[in-house]
């Protein structure tokens, strides 16, 4: 016990230290560095935990999420322990206890492993400058960064060391000391090559980039400045994003579209944009009729293009996992990565990364991204989980309406909502037409008892419940999809439009002939036809036939008692099956409240299963039941309440407890004993 207590206290102290340390972190980079220090502390002083992707040279300081997931860009990582920036090992001692001795920048390049940059600095006659007085920041490319340069580019640099190579190295330098803390997100600093700016981005995950090159060894202090090792050789930037797009033949169609949408000025202005630029090939993959429709519609075209532009600059090296990012169009793209590939919405469609401009970055993509707001109703349906409904809409001859510019709202049932034959008859055609509502609506703007008119000319009612929104018997089953002219609402059932009054519904169905006769005997015909709304749990003929014959005959001869029984099966208000939660109540026209619930997709009233739900009437809804609904005993109500408040009781336990405790339930005086036993059974179950 003492050992467990000491272990708990140690973990608590470590957690508090972690929280306290992270709370005082001054930047995302500092936070991730401090977390890496804490994770490496058991290896000795000044040791940082790094996550390395096997098979590559990529290493990352680790944050909490990465530490527990052990993944970067979906690839498993291994943990390595290295000296934190500015420290080194001493033979025979744990960790990295010694601070690195300060030397000049030239020698620091050798200490941090940027030996190729050190060699090229000597060749370009830069050595004297970075050995001498001053205060410089050197973004030094790693050895691998030089190796990764295209051969022709590297040859051009080293063949003219006094000008090209020197200029390239000077572009990696700033004439002042800048720590990682000074490298603020979105900041720019004049380089030592003709004052061309270098562009800094400091991301929430702790990654810092300069011109989209990631800083892989940061804050390596020198006597005359500071060195940050970066993972690529950076080049000078003089043009904005639009100029970049203007000069590339692979983006000719995009260039034309940008001009037609009036976005040229925006992409020439100051900003920090990320443009996912569709190539000509991407546009060619789109069906011509779809592409021509969008290109000819300025509103849809602008939405399409803005869907490809993020509100902020996102370099590829800053992405280590999938993250939703907001576009100028107002919706989000999931920007992620899979190994070395940058992904959009989980797809590796980016062919070139990090083409940098003064006001943003361009990533080439080989697939056009079409937002919902630029799609027709038919295109929305084809991209959703409503394939059966989509085919039926087309078969019903509704394609012109679903591809046109008329404002409409489509109620599309899920595939598993369809039962039986799907042959396109006149009746089916009429049904599908009544799934199309006039006007473009939003589910958020619908209100209770609102009436909606369909293309078929009938009126549909809206019902708002605590946890659901229903149009007649069909309840919304997914988020809205809002298109150019129409809205797609996915619903859980095929719509049943109201067909006459409650009495009309009952008379038209042979299963309710006994009930109809009983209502006529009880003088309730007018009630079933009057205006207003009723929820009716209608016993079928089988339900009446299960009653003992003498009891049924007696009931049918007593008009007052018959009316009381029938009114117990009815409640005021419209309650469709989709509006019932795990436990609901309805006040009947006469008697105690009805207990409603659902289990395994079946609706129950006072434990009686509903054999068919949602027979819609103009003045209510009918739910067919296979047994006469009787008031629950007080013990049953107690069980219902206990089950509702403590969802941990299994139905098997309740039924078992009831059977045992029925032995004790003789009269009202033993009710308290009964309740205590139920609670005891519940406590035992919870334990």
N, C-alpha and C positions, 0 to 999 in steps of 0.2 A: 504493500500500500504506500509506504514511504517513497519507494523508488518511483511508482507511478506519479505520485504527487510532485516529486522533484522533476520528473520528465515533463509534466504538464507546466510547471513553473518556468522551466527552461524554454519550452515552446512559446509560452505566453510572452516571456521577455524578448525572445527573438522576434515575435510578431510585432510587439510594441516598438522595438527598435526599427524594424522595417517600416512601419507606418510613420514613425517620427522622422526617419531619414528621408523618406519619399516626400513627406509634407514640406520639408525645407528645400527640396530640389528646385533649382532656379529655371530649368528648361526641360523639355522632353528628353533631350540628350542626357542631361545631368541625371534625370530620374532613372533612365534605363541603365546608365553607367553605375549608379548607386545600387540598383537592384542586382546588377551583375556582381558588384563587390560583395554584397550580402550573401549571394549564392556561392561565392568562391571563398568566403571567409574561413571555412573549415580547412582549406588547403594552406592557410597561412596568411600573413599580412600582405595587403595590396595585391591580392589575387582576384582576377575577374573571371567569372564563368562566361564562356562563349559558346554559341551554338553554331556548329559547322555542318554544312550540307555535304554528305559523303560524295566523293567523286568530283568535287569542285573545290575551288579555293575560297569560296564564300563563307565568311564568318560574321556573326552578329552578336552584339551585346544582347542579353536576354531580358525581356520583360516578363511580367507574371504570366500572361496568356501563353506566350511562346514556351516558357519554362514548363508549364504543365502539359501543353499539347505536344511538345517536342517536335514541332513542325514549322517549316518556313516554306511558303508557297506550295503547301500540300505535300512536301517531301519530308521524310523523317530526318531528324538531325541527331548528331552526337554532341555531347557536352565535352568541351576541352577547357582547361584552366590555364590562363596566361597572365603575365604581369600586367597590371593596370597601367594606363598611360603614365609615363614618367618614372617608372620603377623597374628595377632589374634584380635578378637572383644573385645570391652569394653562395658559393659552394659550401655545402655542409649545413646550410641553414634553411628553415622552412619558409616557403612563400617567396615574396619579393621584397625584402626589407630595405633595400638600398635605393635611394633616389638616384636617377641617372645624372651623371655629371654634365653640366651645361657646356656645350661646345658650340661653335658657329654653325650656321645653317648648312654649309657645305658638308661638314663632318656629320651633322645630325642626319642628313640624307643617307649616309652609310649606316648609321646606328639603327635607323628604322627600317632598313632593308630596301630603300628606294635607290639601289645602286646604279640602275640604268639612268635614272634622272641625274644622279651625281656625275656619271660618265659624260652624258650629253651636256651638262652644265660646264664641264671642263672643256669639251670640244668647242662649245659656242663662246668661249672666253667669258663665261659668267661667273667662274670660280672666284675671281678676285672680288667681285661685287658681293657675293653672298658669304664671303669670308670676312669682309671688311665691316666698317661701322654702318649702323643703320638700324631700322626696326621694320622688318619685312614679315609678310605672311606668304608662305610658299605652299600652294596646293600641288603637291608632288605626285605625279602619276607613279603607280606601282610598276614593278618590272613586268608583270602580266599585262598591264595597260599598254605598254609600249609594244609588246609582242602581238597584241590584238589589233594594232593599227593595220589597215590595208598596206600591202607591200609598196604600192606606188606612192602612197602618202608618206610613208616613212622614208623612202628613197629620196623624195623631193625635199624633205627636211634635212636629212644628213648630207645631201649633196650641196647644200648651201647653208653651212653652219653659221656663217657670220650674219646672215640676214634672216632666212626663214626659221631656222632652228632657234636662234636667239629671240626672235619675235614670239615664237610659240611658247618658249619658256617664260618670257616676260609676261605673257598673257595669263600664266599660272601664278603670278605674283601680285601682291597688293603692298603698297608702300606704307604699311602700318601693321602693328601687331593685332591680330584678331583671334581670340579664343573661340571655342565652340559656343560659348555663352553669348558672344557678340554676333554670331551668325544667325540673325533673326529671320523668321519666315518672311519671304517676299522682299528681302533687302537686296540691294545691289551695291557693288564697290568698284571703283575705277581701278582697272589693272594697270600694270606698268608697260603695257603695249598700247600706245596712242590713246590712253585713257578709256579704251573699250571696257564696258562693264562686265563683271562676272556676277552671275545671278544666284542668290542663295535661297534655298528652301529648307525649312526646319519643320519636320512633320511630327504629328502627335505621338507616333510610335518610336520617336527618338532618332530616326534617321535624318541625317543632314546631307544635302546635296549642293554642289556648285556646278551650274550648267548641266544639271541632271547626272553628274558623276557623284557617286556615293563616297563620303568620307569614311575610310575603313580603318585608319589609324589617326586619331584626333589628338590635338593639343600636345604635340611633341615639342617641348620648349627648347629654345636655343639662346645663346648669348645675344644674338642680334635679330631675334624674331621668333617665329613659331612655324612648325611644319605640320600640315595635315596631309596624310597620304590618301589619294583618291584612286578609284578603280578604273579610270579611263583618261585618255588624253583629251582635254577640252579644246574647242576651237572658238575663235572670236565670232561674235554675233553682231550683225549690223542691221538686219531686216526684221520687220514685224511678221506676224503669222500670215497675214494676208499676202504679203509680198512673196513669202515662201510658197504659198498655194498657187500664186499667179505664175510662177516660173517652172512648175513641174507639169510636164505633159501627162503624167499618170493621173493627175487631178483635174483634167480638163472639164469633165462633166460637173464635178463639184464646184469648180470656178464659175461655170455658167449658172448653176443653181444658186450660189451665194449672191451673184449679181441680181438675179431675178427676184430673190427674197429681200433684197435691200439690206443685206448684212455686211456689205463691204466696209462701211464706215466704222462699224463696231470692231471688226477684226483689225482695223488699222489704228485704233485708239489704244491708249494706255490700259493695261489690265494684266491679269494673270490667268489666261485662258488655257484650257486643255481641249484640243480639237481632235476627235477621232475621225480622221479624214477618209471617207469612202473613195476607193480608187475607181477608175473607169470600169474595171472588171466587176466591182461591187454593184454598180448601177445596172450593168448588163444582165445580172442575175435576176433582176426584178421583172415580172411579166410586163410587157410593153404597155398594156392598157392601164395597169396600176401606176406605172411610172409616169405616163403621160397625164393621167388624172391629177397626180400630186404636183407635177411640174406646172400644170395649168391652173392650179389653185393656190394663190399666194399665201393664204392662211395655213393650209396643210403643209405647204413647202417650208414655210418659216418654222412651223412646229417640228417638221422632220429634221431640219438642219440644227435647230437649237437642241434637239435631243442628242446630237452628237457633240455638244459642247458643254464641258463642265464649268462651274462658276469659279473654280480655282485651278491652279497649276498642279498637275500630278505627274511627276517623273516616274518612269517604270521602276527604277531601283528603290523607290520608297514603298512599293507595295509588297507586303509579306503575307497577306491573307485577304480573303474577299471582304469588301466593304461597300455598302451602298453610298453612292455619291450623287448629289443633286445636279441636274442639268439645267441649262437656261430655259428649257421647255417646261420645267417645274416638277417633273417626275425624276426617278432615280435610275441609275445604272449600277449594277453590281460589278465593280472594278476589282479584279483579283489576279491571281497568278497560278500557274501550274508548272512547277519547276522553273525553267528559264522563260517560259511563255507568259506574257501578260494576257489576261482574259477579260472579256466583257460578257456579263450574264452567263458566266461559266464556259464560254466558247473561246477557243484560241484562234481568234480571227484577226489579230494584230500582226501585220507583216513587217513593219518597220517602226522602231520606237525612238522617242526622244529626239525628234527633229526640232531644234530649239529656235525660237524667235525672240525678239526683244520683249514681246508682250504675251508670251505663252509657249506652249509646246504642242507639236503635232505628232500623233501616232497614226500610221496608215492602217486601214482595215479593209479586208477583202469581202465584206458582207454589209449590206445596207441595213441600218437599224430603223424600223418604222414604228413610231410611237402609236399608241391607241388613238390619240387625238387626230391622227392623219388617216385613220382607217375608216372604211365603210362598215355598216352593220354586218354585212356578210363576212368581211375580213376579220372582224372582231370574233364572230361566231366560229369561223374556221380555225382561229388560234386559241380556242377555249375547249373545255371538256364537255362539249355539247354536240358531238358529231352526229348523233341520231336526229336531234332536233334540226340541225343545220340542213341535213339531207331532206327532211320532211318539208322545211320551209321552201326549199328550191323546188321540190316535187309539187308543192302546192301552187307553184307559179308566182311566188313572191319575190323572186330574184330582182326584178326591176325596182321594187320598193326598197330592198335591202342594199342595193348598190347606188341608189339615187341620192338626191339632195333634200328629200323631204324629211322634216324633223320627226323621228319616231323613237319609240322605246320597245325593245324586243324582250319578251319573256321567254327564255330558253330553258326548258327542263333538262336536268341531268340525264345522262344516258340510261341509268338504271330506273328512271321514272317511267319509262315506257314498258307496257306489258301487252302481250297478245299480238294480234296482226297489225302490221304497219302499212297495209295496202292503202294507196292513195284513193280514197273514195270521196264523194261529195261531202260526206259528214266530216272526214278527216281534214279535207281542205278548209272547211268552215272553221273547224277547231283550231288549225294552225293560224288562220287569219285572225282569230280572236286572241292569239298570243302576241299580236302586234298592236301597240297602243299609240294613238296619235299624240305627237309632241315629244320632244326630247326631255326626259325627266331624270332626276337624281333621287336615289333612295333616301338620301338625307333630307330632301325637301317634301317627301310624302307625309301625309298626316292622316290620323284616324278618321274613318268614314268618308274619306275623299272618294270621289267617283272618277273613274278613268274610262275614256271611250276608245274602243278598239276599231281597227279597220273594218271589222265585220259589223260594226254599228251597235254593239251591245255595250252596256255599262258594267264595269268591274269596280268592286269596293276594296278599299285599303283598310287593313286592321293592324293596329300597333299593339304589341304585347311587350311584357317586360324584357324578354330576351329574343324577340323575333319580330319581323315585319312581314306581313302576308298580304298578297293580293288574291282575294277569294281564298281558295284552299291551298294555294301555292305560296310557299315562304321563301324569302331570299336566302340563297345558299352560298353566295360568294360576293366579293367586293364588286362594285359597279365597274364596267368597262365603258368609258366614255369616248365615243368616236367623233368623227368630223361633224356628222349630222345626227347621229343616233346614239342611244345608250343601250348596252346589253346588260340585262339583269338575269343572272342565273338563278333558277328556282328549283326547289326540291321535288316538285310534283307536276304532272300534266294538269293544266288548268281545267277546272270544272265550272263553267259559267252557270249562274243561277237560272234554273228552268222552272218557273212557277213558284207558288207558295209552298209552305211546309205541307199543307194538306194535298196539294197537287203532287208533290214528291211521293207522299205515302200512298196515295190512290194509284199512282202509276206503277207501283212495285208490288207484285203479288205477295212478296214476303210479309207485307204489313196489312193484309186484309183483315185479320182479327183485330189489330190495333185500330184500324179505321172504323170498324164496327163499334169497338169499345168507345172511341171518341164521340161517335155519333150518339151512342147511348148516354154518355156522360154530358152531352150538350156542349162539346168543346170544338165543334166544327168551325164556328165563327172565330174562336181564339186562334186556330191554326191558319186562318186566312187573313187575319187582320194585319194592319201595318205595324211596324216595329220589328224587333229582332228577338228570336228565341233560339236557344240551344236545346235540341230535343234528343234524348237518348231513347231511341225507338225500339221497343221489344219486337222481335220478329215473331212469326207464327210459332216457330219452334220454342221460343221463350214462353209463350202462353201454354203450349202443349206440355211443357215440363211440369206445370202446376197440377196437383191432384184434381181430378175432374170435379169432385164436389166443391172443392175450394174455389175453382175457377167459376163454376156456375153461380155460386153464392156471391162472388165478387161482381159478376156481370149483372146480377139482379139488384145490387145495391148501388144506385146511381151516385150517391154522395161518397161512399167509400171508393168506388171506381174512379171518380174524379180526383180524389185525394192521391190515389196510387199513381195515376197518370201525371198529375201535376208534380209529383216527386221526381218524375223523369224529365222535367223541363226547367230551364232557368232563363232569366232575362239576360240579354247580351249575346254577342256573337263569339263563340269560342271554337275555333277550328283546331284540328289536332296539332298543327305546328305551333300553336300558341300555348300549349300545355308544357310546363316544366316537369321536373322530377316529382314535384308534389304541388298540386294546385287545388283550389276549392271553388265551388260554384254554389250559390244560394238558389235552391229550387223554388218554384212558385208556391210550394207548400212542403213543410217539413224541415229537418235539419240539413246542414250543408252536405253537399256531395263531395266526396274525396276523389280527386282525379290524379292520374299519374301515367307515366309511360315506362314500359320495360320491353327491351328487345323489339323496339319499333312498334309495339302494340299499345294502344291506349286503353286505360282501365277507368271505370267509374265504380266506386265502392267495391273494388276488387273484381268487378264483372268486366271481362274483356269486350272491347268494341270489335265486332266482326267486320264492319265496314264503316270507315269514317268519312266525313266531309261530303255528304250529299247536300249540295248547296241550293238554297231556296232564296227567293227574293226577300223573304221576311225572316230568314234564319238559316240554321244548318241542322241537318239530321245525322246522327251517328247511330248505326244499327247495333243493337246488343242482343246476344243470344240467351240472356236470362233476365228475369224480372229483377230490377235494381231494388234492393232492400236497404233500409237504414242500417248502418254499422252499429254493432253493440258498443257500449262505452269502452269495453276492453279493446276492441279493434281500433277505435279512435285513438286510445292511449298508445297502442302499438304504432299507429301511423305517425303520431306526433313524435314518439321516441325515434322512429326511423328517420323522420325528416330532420330532427335536430342532431342526431348522431348517425351519420351516414355509414358508420362502420358495422351496423348490425346486418348480418346476412339474412336473406329471406328464409333459408333453411332453418336458421336458429330461431327465428320468430315463429315459424310454423311448429317447430318442435316444442318450443316453450309454451305455445298456446295449447297444444294437445295435452301436455302435462298439467297445465294450470287450469284447464277446464274442469278437472276433478275437484278443484277447490271453489269454483265459481257457482255457488248455490243461490245466493241472493245478494242484494245490494250491500248488506253488512260486510260481506267478504271482499268487496271491491278493493279496499285498501290493501288487503293481503295480496290480492292478485297483482296490483300495481307494484308492490314491493318485490314480488317474485320476478316480474318482468325486468325491473331495474337491476335486480341481482343478476339475472341472466345476461343482461346487456353488459354489466360490469365485468362479468366473467369472460364474455366474448372479447371485450376491449383489451383485457389483460392478456 
